[in-house]
Amino acid sequence: MAYWLVVLLLPVSSIYQGIVQAFVLQFGFVFVVAGTIFLVLSITGYRRMPSALSVTIYRAETLAWVALLLSMAGLAFLVYDKIYVQGIDYTDGIAIAREEWRRQGLIRDNRASSIMSALGYIFGSFYFVASILTILERDKIRSGSRIFILLISFILLLMNSLLTGGRSIILLFLAFLYAASGVYRGIRLRDLIRRPSQRALLQGILIAAVIYVAIVFYFRADASGGAGIEYYVLGFFPYLGLQADPWFEEFLRTSSWGGLASVMTITLSYITHSFSTVAAIVDHGIEDKTLIFMHIVDLLSKVGLTERPDSAWFLAGRFPSVPGALWLQFGTAGLIVGSILLGIIAALARIWVVASPESILAIGANLCMEAILILSPAVFAADFLSFPFVAFAFFGCAGLSLMLRFKSQLLVRARLLPTRLTESMGE
């Protein structure tokens, strides 16, 4: 609902005609997915999530700190690759550095630039798991550790986003955190940080994240010729399939608050422009292009497992939204079948958490599906470059948890061994 409310309230409108059809397409998708989830959970009887107070993830605080260390190592690998291997110069601004990074990727046919790059992406997203553990294990992780884990995670988030000049990872991170608040019953985000000083610190971090997004747009405007952020935004709207309302365009050109208003509007428009994209898709008709799982197939093609997908659709680079992408690629039947499949998979992931509430793999599967559904009105989250690596981070932390359990069992057996030997000698 928040997505459609933002679309309605923004002082911009779509340049395409299929507005009503776009709403029907998106709303129908949400209705079918939600109905499928409700039906599957009702049939199986797994509707009630476990209570947060009754669940204890084994060595959650230790896992969180190890995950942070792995993410720091991943960030260091990426910094080395971007600066020393690829020689990207960030002193001229994020936008120019991003274009240079993309240009070099095209030159080497989008293959990994070095082993450091591969290691950086593999380990760089473990801070997702660290942050989520602080939400799920609110009463088991110490307050001081929780604030530092969240603080370091936000810093790692911004640093990773800065290296690529992108913002999609911020959307993904927020979607995962929001989804984490619904994994167990009794989780309230406002209770995570109880000290006023710690809340103020986190609020400052969130404000810094918003400022960062604004800075990205500012640098892109500056890289485009330096005509001013207002004129850059007005020129960028048509690319998103939008046009400013006449009164708002006049306000941007004449008011001293035009710069701030333009940054806020373009940020929200960037997230919700998929509504206009769906309208364009309806006007355009079905097209035989790969939109769903595009980045995953592309990753497989880089290691020679598949052919490179043809993703050059008529609005490449824009957010198509999940229902729009399904309809464009597969038609009405594909949209219905895809909606039902997403609902079934999301329901099964939730059932897994109810059945195994302390399993990190179950939690990861559920959160991945929840993030996909949360962002589905805007974009298919699984096609974010970082999504497969976030999923791998849950898999990796599950392996670390098993190792910690195995080590603990070995220590217990080692302590019991002398006692057993004494008892056997006594017999």
TAGI-V503675 format. One record per helix or strand of 2 or more residues. SS is the DSSP state (a for helix, b for strand). FROM is the first residue (numbers start at 1). LEN is the number of residues. If there is no record, write none. Layout:
SS/FROM/LEN  SS/FROM/LEN
This chain:
a/2/8  b/12/3  a/19/26  a/52/3  a/60/26  a/94/14  a/115/9  a/127/10  a/143/22  a/168/13  a/189/3  a/196/28  a/229/12  b/242/3  a/246/9  a/258/15  a/274/11  a/294/9  a/322/34  a/360/16  a/381/3  a/387/40
